[in-house]
Amino acid sequence: MEELTPEQQAQMRQQCIFCQIADGKVAAKKVYEDDKVLAVLDINPANPGHILLLPKEHIAIMPQMDDELIGYMGIVSKQLSQVLLRTLQAQGTTIFVANGVAAGQRAPHFMIHIIPRMEGDDAGLKPLEKKYSEEQILQIHQGVYEAIKRVLGDAIPPEKQPINLDQKETPKEEKPGTKEPGKKETPKESKKKASPLDDVSKFLTGQ
Amino acid sequence: MNCEVCDRIKNKKGIVYSTEKISVMIPENAFTPGHLIVLPNEHFPILEAVPDKIISEMFTAANKVGVAVFEALGAQGTNILIQNGTAAGQEKPHVILHVIPRKENDGLNLQWAPKQMNEEEMSTIELKIKDQVGSVGIIEEEKKEPVEEKEVEEVKEDYLTKSLERIP
């Protein structure tokens, strides 16, 4: 994170409604507070008891947060979820984060939503699942392998695709004598193979 | 224990990253291409059952996985989702944290219709919750195991008494 001058920080906090709430300048229904985080009730809740858990520090999106703080916020989310189950007789809870406008982020301050749920309620957040084939799973694995390795420091490589005589696709070409351990198919190469998975490949090649 | 998620972890199906406590996996049933899941290796059916240290590791990993999908898949945003309990849409009996890559107009609906609540209703709930947050913010100590030492001593005694018995 860039270092801001005290004046810049103060200005940023003045422009962010959630910083204002954390600083006590704007009223909110606070249900929990400590030196790192603040939990308030959402005034437009998905269900009564919908909690917003915020870092007191101004952080816009999750990647800007350090490991210790996001780990701590995860623990507090679990604990607040437990409180909702107990006090409101909720039958479940949804834990939700939106990073970026495309993901539905509406405020410039990072928050974790902790939403009490009842069977059959209309609070949504139950996306439909589509079944993946083994091939799709392999493509995704190939697509994310390098990035996971770089960001997490380690990754499990995708298994080599076994040569299936039933398939119309040509088997992998092997140059004699030049075995390159660790050479993986790039997403572009896998796209050239006959694949009915347009949306997957588009994702992988950034179209 | 018949948990298909535990089986997948054991058989290392679709796992992209793993530590002693958690794994990052490509789910068999996905919400969108590139959807990855972070889960505890040990079987826990609901979030509240997961020890604090494991939750912390899951969230830290999820944050990094979010960055990875952002870079690798050209995502414009990410969602983190935990469906805790069937009322929240939990499908498998194993705690799963979803990292969902997003793009404008990807057709994924993760929104809700906000409800209107009056001041009185809000205040009642505020008080109910505040009343029970006493244990929030306190992180569990890892459980120690002093019992092991005792067992070792008992075994030693048996060996000694047995060897004494053999002496004619």
Interface residues (C-beta under 8 A of the other chain):
Chain A: K29 K30 V31 Y32 D34 A39 L41 D42 I43 N44 P45 A46 N47 P48 G49 I51 M62 P63 M65 D67 I70 G71 Y72 M73 G74 I75 V76 K78 Q79 L80 S81 Q82 V83 L84 L85 R86 T87 L88 A90 Q91 G92 T93 T94 I95 F96 V97 A98 N99 G100 V101 A102 A103 G104 Q105 I112 I115 R117 M118 E119 G120 D121 D122 A123 G124 L125 K126 P127 L128 E129 K130 K131 Y132 Q136 I137 I140 H141 G143 V144 Y145 E146 A147 I148 R150 V151 L152 D154 A155 I156 L197 D199 V200 F203 L204 G206
Chain B: K12 G14 I15 V16 Y17 S18 V24 I26 P27 E28 N29 A30 F31 T32 P33 G34 L36 L47 E48 V50 D52 I55 S56 E57 M58 F59 T60 A61 N63 K64 V65 G66 V67 A68 V69 F70 E71 A72 L73 G74 A75 Q76 G77 T78 N79 I80 L81 I82 Q83 N84 G85 T86 A87 A88 G89 Q90 E91 I100 P101 R102 K103 E104 D106 L108 N109 L110 Q111 W112 A113 P114 K115 Q116 M117 E121 M122 S123 I125 E126 K128 I129 K130 D131 Q132 V133 S135 V136 G137 I139
